[in-house]
């Protein structure tokens, strides 16, 4: 980046990594990198397909997208 960094540049990823750290591996120990990678992949799948959000009318993100596209 050639310009000064701004906290809003990457706010979506910062928010995701905050959730990842607090919900998935805060205080956990992983014996291998493969274990950590597997857990991160499972968390991303859960984050996108299962996790219900109040701001999405109680639906998971993928359900909300499908519901919006169907309308």
C-alpha positions as a Markdown table, in Angstrom:
| # | Residue | x | y | z |
|---|---|---|---|---|
| 1 | Unk | 0.0 | 0.0 | 0.0 |
| 2 | Unk | 1.4 | 3.4 | -0.9 |
| 3 | Unk | -0.9 | 5.4 | 1.3 |
| 4 | Unk | -1.3 | 5.7 | 5.0 |
| 5 | Unk | -3.2 | 2.7 | 6.5 |
| 6 | Unk | -6.7 | 3.4 | 7.7 |
| 7 | Unk | -8.6 | 1.2 | 10.3 |
| 8 | Unk | -11.6 | 1.0 | 7.9 |
| 9 | Unk | -9.5 | -0.5 | 5.1 |
| 10 | Unk | -9.7 | -4.0 | 6.4 |
| 11 | Unk | -12.5 | -3.8 | 9.0 |
| 12 | Unk | -14.4 | -6.9 | 7.7 |
| 13 | Unk | -11.3 | -9.1 | 8.1 |
| 14 | Unk | -10.4 | -7.6 | 11.4 |
| 15 | Unk | -13.9 | -8.4 | 12.7 |
| 16 | Unk | -13.7 | -11.9 | 11.4 |
| 17 | Unk | -10.3 | -12.6 | 13.0 |
| 18 | Unk | -11.5 | -11.2 | 16.2 |
| 19 | Unk | -14.4 | -13.7 | 16.2 |
| 20 | Unk | -12.1 | -16.5 | 15.1 |
| 21 | Unk | -9.7 | -15.8 | 18.0 |
| 22 | Unk | -12.3 | -15.4 | 20.7 |
| 23 | Unk | -14.6 | -18.2 | 19.6 |
| 24 | Unk | -12.3 | -20.8 | 18.2 |
| 25 | Unk | -8.9 | -21.0 | 19.7 |
| 26 | Unk | -8.7 | -18.7 | 22.8 |
| 27 | Unk | -6.9 | -20.9 | 25.3 |
| 28 | Unk | -6.7 | -23.9 | 23.0 |
| 29 | Unk | -3.6 | -25.8 | 22.1 |
| 30 | Unk | -3.0 | -27.5 | 18.8 |
| 31 | Unk | -0.4 | -30.2 | 18.5 |
| 32 | Unk | 0.3 | -29.7 | 14.8 |
| 33 | Unk | -0.3 | -27.2 | 12.1 |
| 34 | Unk | -2.6 | -29.7 | 10.3 |
| 35 | Unk | -4.8 | -29.7 | 13.4 |
| 36 | Unk | -5.0 | -25.9 | 13.5 |
| 37 | Unk | -5.7 | -25.8 | 9.7 |
| 38 | Unk | -8.5 | -28.3 | 10.0 |
| 39 | Unk | -10.1 | -26.4 | 12.9 |
| 40 | Unk | -9.9 | -23.1 | 11.0 |
| 41 | Unk | -11.6 | -24.7 | 8.0 |
| 42 | Unk | -14.3 | -26.1 | 10.1 |
| 43 | Unk | -14.8 | -22.8 | 11.8 |
| 44 | Unk | -15.0 | -20.9 | 8.5 |
| 45 | Unk | -17.7 | -23.4 | 7.3 |
| 46 | Unk | -19.6 | -23.0 | 10.5 |
| 47 | Unk | -19.2 | -19.1 | 10.4 |
| 48 | Unk | -20.7 | -19.0 | 6.8 |
| 49 | Unk | -23.3 | -21.7 | 6.9 |
| 50 | Unk | -24.6 | -22.4 | 10.4 |
| 51 | Unk | -24.1 | -19.3 | 12.6 |
| 52 | Unk | -27.3 | -17.5 | 13.1 |
| 53 | Unk | -27.2 | -13.7 | 13.4 |
| 54 | Unk | -29.8 | -11.4 | 14.9 |
| 55 | Unk | -29.1 | -8.7 | 12.3 |
| 56 | Unk | -29.9 | -11.3 | 9.5 |
| 57 | Unk | -33.3 | -12.0 | 11.0 |
| 58 | Unk | -32.1 | -15.1 | 12.8 |
| 59 | Unk | -30.8 | -16.7 | 9.7 |
| 60 | Unk | -27.3 | -18.0 | 8.8 |
| 61 | Unk | -25.5 | -15.9 | 6.3 |
| 62 | Unk | -25.9 | -18.4 | 3.5 |
| 63 | Unk | -29.7 | -18.7 | 4.2 |
| 64 | Unk | -30.1 | -15.0 | 4.2 |
| 65 | Unk | -28.4 | -14.7 | 0.8 |
| 66 | Unk | -30.6 | -17.4 | -0.7 |
| 67 | Unk | -33.7 | -15.9 | 0.9 |
| 68 | Unk | -32.8 | -12.4 | -0.5 |
| 69 | Unk | -32.0 | -13.8 | -4.0 |
| 70 | Unk | -35.3 | -15.7 | -4.1 |
| 71 | Unk | -37.4 | -12.6 | -3.3 |
